[in-house]
């Protein structure tokens, strides 16, 4: 019988594992840890039931596929630690001594600031901004979930602000042209649904930019955007089929988005952002996300345009004045992301702490209830 600690990760969207992958890689080298993976693509069976289809879920990732198990098996087994990047308990195993939440989004929708996060024993908070929200909402409680400032492992590569022309060369795009990344959220009525084709055509028509289009990997409305937009690809336009957006953020000179986490992630690079307005999406989010915050940073970190007819002018103006929103972008990055570049090590340390292998990392700051 192995005395290694059994750590299980479960997720139902690829982005969940993208957020854990850097930590997974670090823990692979730990002889005291045995890593297991489960979950799968979430499919609605009927109005009340869902299933999780494991087939192909982990195929794009460099993992030990002998340690990938269906959720049905995980529900029959016990683990020392469960790690999730989602707030659902539908992918919990039969038993887990401790549970760790690492989250999968930092957008101004603030869907990570909810009571349901407290079903986990330990929370890895991205930065002080979210820690303050947790305190104000009364979610940091005596005897409740332990909250630590760890940073956000997915974004560690963004701590180095250098551009990566290799990504563009791999896509056979000219790195000397300005590169635009269009990456919407997955909510219904997102910018791709509302403005998408018109916006893409407006940019393409200029023939002045590289355009990368990264659809969300689990949109609320089941549209196969990679198929829908395939005809729009040309010598300067590429659909991003990779699951991790971070290399494409690094390659871009400007980001177009709506209410996606990528907006805050992109502040770490301190480059211009253009928001396509999605008022109906924001109205709907307001009803289910009491912590929606458009006042602190929201879309102030970029410029907002109403539609595709204004988009190219906004792009040109933003590229001509790249530091116009620079002060608030830098303030947002510092507030939202705790000590970027070292989050992977801290989150891995928290997992080892949950497994009883070590004390919490010295630089993972504990968050206490408000006085």
Phi, psi and omega in degrees: 000128180287141175262013178287148179282131183269116181247124180248132169250137173229145178203160179238006175219144182306324181299332178299314180285329174306321181289334180266339188306315179300323179289318176305312181300319181292319182287339178302330182274001183267112183292348181267001184238139175241115187265135177230150182230141178208187182111223180140174179295132181279126180232133176283124175276313174205196184295340186244342187238145173233158173231165181237116185264108185283332186306117177085350187299315183263002183302323182287354190251150179279079184235166174278102186289349174286346179255015175262121185231148177294154182296332178298321177289318180301326180289350178258000186238167179246147180225155177282324181219136168251132176242131178226153172244017176227166186259001182283149173260010183287347180244031175280146177282184178301319176204146174217124182297320179221153180233140183233132179251126180247351176068158181228014179198149181229028184289167179290356171294331176056042178288351176278350182263080183214153179305326186295342175295337185282359172287348176265148182287324187225132182244130175261099185275140184296325183186186186293327179305310182286328176299318179294321176297317179299318179294314181296326180278359180072026183268352173260110191231148174300129179078002181263200179301139177275129183249131179232141168281115180240338193088184190236104192302323182307326187265006180307320180297340182281352177295333172266114189277004183296146175282155182240090181294342180299326178298315181292320179296322178296331177270004181060044175246151183279113181295346180282344177274149172300139183246130180246133174250125177252110185224098182273168173285174180264357180297154174298148182065034176286177186295330178289321177291317189276317187241351199313295186296317179297319180296315180298315181295325179297319180289315180301322184300330182290330184061023183251352189231152158280135179236120175253130182242117182243093175297154177293147187276348173215071181295150179296323176265125188283084177241130176275087185293330179296325176283318183298324187259002187303323182291347181272351177292141175208199185291348179235004183233127181228138168276134179270112181264347177294154184273334182265117183282342190303314179299332182278330170299316181295330183278344189269143173272340182205142179250135169248129179207196181223284178225030185274155174301335183300335179299311179292321178301322183290340177298335179296337178267347177056051178236163188295149180229136173240127178259125168278127186292136180223068187300324181290325176297314182295324177299317181291318179298321181305326183286333184244358181233086184298344180260011174311129187228101175260358187266319184291302177232300178046235181262011176291344181282001178207201176244150183250131176238147186284330184192182186297332183292341179258356193291312185297319177299320179293321178297311181300316181294319181292321178290330178285336181230066189294341183257009184301316176259016187300320184297315181285329175298314182292323177296319179297314182301317182293325183281323188274329185243119181278116173045062183303145182105338182242010185293321182303314180296319181291317179296318176301322177295324178292321177297318178294323175298314179298329179278357180080021183264344185196167170284163176302147178305141184300331182260013171263098190287127177286136178258127184254160177301150177296146180293000000 
